[in-house]
C-alpha cells in the first residue's frame, strides 16, 4: 500500500478531486491552488465567509490517503 496525501478545503472538499499527492508534491499543489484566488485576495467559504489568503493554511487540512 502506498501513502499519498490530499488537501481538504475549508468547505470540506478535496482541492483536486482526481489526484492525490506524494509528500513532496502536497505543499506545491496547495500553493498552486491558492494562486487561483490571488486576484480577489481571499478564499470565499460557504462555512467561514471570506478567508484572507495569508490565513488559508489554517483552514485547510492535509490528510493521508492509502492507495492499494
Secondary structure as UniProt FT lines:
FT   STRAND          2..8
FT   TURN            10..11
FT   TURN            17..18
FT   HELIX           23..35
FT   TURN            36..41
FT   STRAND          42..45
FT   TURN            46..48
FT   STRAND          49..52
FT   HELIX           53..58
FT   STRAND          61..67
//
